[in-house]
């Protein structure tokens, strides 16, 4: 049941377990829970956190809804600049950036809008970028049975910008190459040429 469907939402009460935890968190840092600016904040924060982690409740096959189509195309398909937002599993702080996906069809293609949806299924969980990259690639490989799948993610991490080393301009690039993209340098090179700033 989503927070919007719960009977306590909108009733002025904050009895949802996540809202109660946010009240404890705010009290723990010394906040006055009765001040006007925090009225409703625990419940709003709980709803936001549920949205940011809704990937746990998503089913990729149901989301796909049959959008795998027969195709004679055997040439590379590239979808680039897919924006994403995720939460670092180490500090629960955001990281965000762009995902670039390519696959080499083997008789099947996937509906264009489904690739960004697959990205969001895995991004809307507590993650590290390395695992996110691999999960997207292996999911597309499973669904399309493509001859090769490549995923590149470029992201900035607030856990490094807001705290720790506090480097605001650093970014991280991760890659996963499966099938022919791993085996063939020419396939990798062709894909990388499609990417911005490559």
ABEGO torsion letter per residue (X at the ends): XBAAABAABGAGBBABAAAAAAAAAAAAAGBBAABAAABGAAAAAAAAAAAAAAAAABBAAAAAGGABBBBABABBBBBBGBBBBBBBAAAGBBBBEBBBBBBBBBGBBBBAAAAAAAAAAAABBBBBAAAAAAAAAAAAAAAAGBABBBBBBBBBBAAAAABEAGBAABBBBBBBBBEAAAABAAAAAAAAAABBGX
